[in-house]
Amino acid sequence: MTDPKASFKQQALDYHEFPSPGKISVELTTAAENAKDLALAYSPGVAEPVRAIAENPDDAYRYTAKGNLVGVISNGTAILGLGNLGPLASKPVMEGKALLFKRFAGIDAIDIEVTHRTTQDFINTVANIAETFGGINLEDIKAPECFEIEQALIERCDIPVFHDDQHGTAIVTAAGMLNALDIRNKDIADVKIVCMGAGAAAIACMELIIKCGAQRENIYMLDSKGVIHTRRSDLNEYKQLFANNTDKRTLQEVISGADVFVGVSGPDLLTADDLQLMAENPVVLACSNPDPEIRPEVAKAARSDVIMATGRSDYPNQVNNVLCFPFIFRGALDVRASAINDEMKIAAVEAIRQLAKEPVPESVLVSAGVDKLEFGPDYIIPKPLDPRLCQRIARAVAEAAVESGVARIDLPANYMAD
């Protein structure tokens, strides 16, 4: 009998090798067929846009691909669930990110893998090439360095800089959590939340749900040493933000009576017995990939009232960054935003939330392989292949950019109209 895992491994390797190595290429967007074309494309014709841009830098958006180009940049220190395998090993993931940008939002993306000695070296490298792009997507950079890197680049660059492992995860998690709480008639301001994990994604998730109405004192975060509390002396500045003034030290102590569990840690860390300790109608977002903190079948056998989400596509309610990051950049690029701010992130959360409450097109049902999808415990967030995502999220993000003052141009007429 063929080993399914071995078969899938070979399929994955073949996918990346054939028909040509990798997943992306460069294509021409204009004619290059004769001597006149070449004279316009390069010498002497290229001198004209050069002079125009030198006189007015904004003309780079008129005469080059800058306005639809994202740099997908990593140092390979936190690759998926595989850890620190280095810049070159991260290249397939970064190419994959470029593929998703193109497939879902029509955005051109180039992957860049950076070898560096210090965090400052990485910051300087990215800042020094930033003018090439309309936006920068940071990826697979370990905590806590990722926080320093992103903040420094936001300050130094006048284009959007977005660490998707943090904010993409946070946006989709927040949308799913808020919708699940709506279904259970619970108020985000009142619920007790347990977060298993204290890395980049966990901290970003909790910060965003606070901006969406959660109370910091109602959040209990755990790392590999247990509950993060005020009497610990081993906390970095980011974990300190979630140091709870409590005598509780274990998962079992803090999860008792909790309304929400968010897992961004590792497989099988939440047991059926732990789940039994949670409040009535619990919400569990077990986002560890590929294996969640608790499998849905285990959770539902333990609690019939649980609303369950994972990062996997073979279960309902997939928390997947592709639900938002291509479309956030689409909206940001289309108004030439200088940053992706909190207003734009919250706009994306709301757009995702509302789309899940609408009737689902037949094409989405077909792609999902189901007969019906309607807002409820098994459908709290849209499916990744929903074609409405780009229109809804990009428009919401672009409008938020204009309203919050980070857009350089107004929304184009009839932008992403129905």
PEKAVEN-V112560 format. One record per run of one state. SS is the DSSP state (H for helix, E for strand, - for the rest). FROM is the first residue (numbers start at 1). TO is the last residue. If there is no record, write none. Layout:
BEGIN
ss=SS from=FROM to=TO
ss=SS from=FROM to=TO
END
This chain:
BEGIN
ss=- from=1 to=3
ss=H from=4 to=17
ss=- from=18 to=34
ss=H from=35 to=41
ss=- from=42 to=45
ss=H from=46 to=55
ss=- from=56 to=56
ss=H from=57 to=63
ss=- from=64 to=65
ss=H from=66 to=68
ss=E from=69 to=74
ss=- from=75 to=78
ss=E from=79 to=79
ss=- from=80 to=82
ss=E from=83 to=83
ss=- from=84 to=87
ss=H from=88 to=105
ss=- from=106 to=107
ss=E from=108 to=113
ss=- from=114 to=118
ss=H from=119 to=132
ss=- from=133 to=134
ss=E from=135 to=138
ss=- from=139 to=144
ss=H from=145 to=156
ss=- from=157 to=159
ss=E from=160 to=163
ss=H from=164 to=183
ss=- from=184 to=192
ss=E from=193 to=196
ss=- from=197 to=199
ss=H from=200 to=211
ss=- from=212 to=215
ss=H from=216 to=218
ss=E from=219 to=223
ss=- from=224 to=225
ss=E from=226 to=227
ss=- from=228 to=228
ss=E from=229 to=229
ss=- from=230 to=236
ss=H from=237 to=240
ss=- from=241 to=243
ss=E from=244 to=244
ss=- from=245 to=250
ss=H from=251 to=255
ss=- from=256 to=259
ss=E from=260 to=263
ss=- from=264 to=271
ss=H from=272 to=276
ss=- from=277 to=282
ss=E from=283 to=286
ss=- from=287 to=295
ss=H from=296 to=302
ss=- from=303 to=306
ss=E from=307 to=310
ss=- from=311 to=317
ss=E from=318 to=318
ss=- from=319 to=320
ss=H from=321 to=323
ss=- from=324 to=324
ss=H from=325 to=334
ss=- from=335 to=341
ss=H from=342 to=356
ss=- from=357 to=361
ss=H from=362 to=368
ss=- from=369 to=375
ss=E from=376 to=376
ss=- from=377 to=378
ss=E from=379 to=379
ss=- from=380 to=387
ss=H from=388 to=404
ss=- from=405 to=418
END
